[in-house]
Amino acid sequence: MASHGGNHHFRKDLLGSPIAFYERELGRLSRPSRSWASAPCPFHNHDHGQKRRSAFAVRLDTGGFKCLS
């Protein structure tokens, strides 16, 4: 693996807000509670006549996510 030299560090402060990112990608987040919000799951919500939509939980402070299907 090639080294690029220098002392590089990840700059989390350059990332946008997790809320803004997920709302742009998934639409409105619902029911924020204890730093989590939910949205329809982008991995499992396919239009196959499903009555119930799969849930997707987003951690608002870190941007982490969890599919609840």
Buried (B, 14 or more C-beta within 10 A) or exposed (E): EEEEEEEEEEEEEEEEEBBEEBBEEBEEBEEEEEEBBBBBBEEBBEEEEEEEEBBBBBBBEEBEBEEEE
